[in-house]
């Protein structure tokens, strides 16, 4: 098995594994556009939030996602983390702009 695969390997059936990879790619692409909360990704993609949480955990393990900032979620009206797979957004926010 190629150890440089960008998607972590889990012991799932082939069909479940393909479904996980497909969802992971959709979540990653959604978070590439702009920083979003898990709830925002759920509304946009239709993928359930617990699954998005698992995908974000997998991406964090690979260091392919960053928590850009915490702010007010427009859906839940609560403080939530805004994540992005676009690492240049993180560098921009870290460099002085607050991106909110």
C-alpha positions as CSV (number, residue, x, y, z in Angstrom):
1,X,0.0,0.0,0.0
2,X,1.2,3.5,-0.9
3,X,2.1,5.3,2.4
4,X,1.9,8.7,0.7
5,X,-1.8,8.4,0.1
6,X,-3.5,11.7,1.2
7,X,-6.5,9.8,2.6
8,X,-6.0,7.7,5.7
9,X,-6.7,4.0,5.5
10,X,-9.5,2.5,7.6
11,X,-10.6,-1.1,7.7
12,X,-13.8,-0.6,5.8
13,X,-15.4,-2.6,3.0
14,X,-14.5,-1.4,-0.5
15,X,-17.9,0.2,-0.9
16,X,-17.7,2.0,2.4
17,X,-14.1,3.0,1.7
18,X,-15.1,4.6,-1.6
19,X,-18.0,6.4,0.0
20,X,-15.8,7.8,2.7
21,X,-13.2,9.0,0.1
22,X,-15.9,10.6,-2.0
23,X,-17.4,12.4,1.0
24,X,-13.9,13.4,2.2
25,X,-13.2,15.0,-1.2
26,X,-16.5,16.8,-1.2
27,X,-15.9,18.2,2.3
28,X,-12.3,19.2,1.4
29,X,-13.5,21.0,-1.7
30,X,-16.2,22.8,0.2
31,X,-13.7,24.1,2.7
32,X,-11.3,25.2,0.0
33,X,-13.7,28.0,-1.2
34,X,-13.7,29.9,2.1
35,X,-13.6,29.2,5.9
36,X,-16.8,27.5,7.0
37,X,-18.3,25.8,10.1
38,X,-19.3,22.2,10.0
39,X,-22.9,23.2,10.0
40,X,-22.3,25.4,6.9
41,X,-20.7,22.5,5.1
42,X,-23.6,20.2,6.1
43,X,-26.2,22.7,4.6
44,X,-24.1,23.1,1.5
45,X,-23.2,19.5,0.7
46,X,-26.0,17.5,2.4
47,X,-23.4,15.4,4.2
48,X,-24.4,14.7,7.8
49,X,-22.5,16.7,10.5
50,X,-21.1,13.7,12.4
51,X,-19.5,12.5,9.1
52,X,-18.1,16.0,8.5
53,X,-16.6,15.8,12.0
54,X,-14.9,12.5,11.1
55,X,-13.6,14.0,7.8
56,X,-12.2,17.1,9.5
57,X,-10.5,14.8,12.1
58,X,-8.9,12.8,9.2
59,X,-7.8,16.1,7.5
60,X,-6.4,17.4,10.8
61,X,-4.4,14.3,11.2
62,X,-2.9,14.8,7.8
63,X,-2.4,18.5,8.5
64,X,-4.5,19.4,5.4
65,X,-6.9,21.7,7.3
66,X,-6.7,24.6,9.7
67,X,-9.0,26.2,12.2
68,X,-8.9,29.7,10.8
69,X,-10.9,31.4,13.6
70,X,-13.8,31.0,15.9
71,X,-16.8,33.2,15.2
72,X,-20.6,33.4,15.1
73,X,-22.1,30.6,12.9
74,X,-25.0,32.0,10.8
75,X,-27.0,28.8,11.1
76,X,-26.6,27.8,14.8
77,X,-26.2,31.4,16.1
78,X,-23.4,30.0,18.4
79,X,-19.7,30.4,18.5
80,X,-18.1,27.8,16.2
81,X,-14.8,27.0,14.5
82,X,-14.3,28.2,10.9
83,X,-12.2,25.6,9.1
84,X,-10.4,25.9,5.7
85,X,-8.4,23.5,3.5
86,X,-6.9,26.5,1.8
87,X,-3.8,27.0,3.9
88,X,-3.0,30.4,2.3
89,X,-6.2,31.7,4.0
90,X,-4.7,30.7,7.3
91,X,-1.4,32.4,6.5
92,X,-3.3,35.6,5.5
93,X,-5.3,35.6,8.8
94,X,-2.3,34.8,10.9
95,X,-0.4,37.6,9.2
96,X,-2.6,40.3,10.6
97,X,-6.0,40.5,8.9
98,X,-8.8,38.9,10.9
99,X,-10.8,37.5,8.0
100,X,-14.1,37.9,9.8
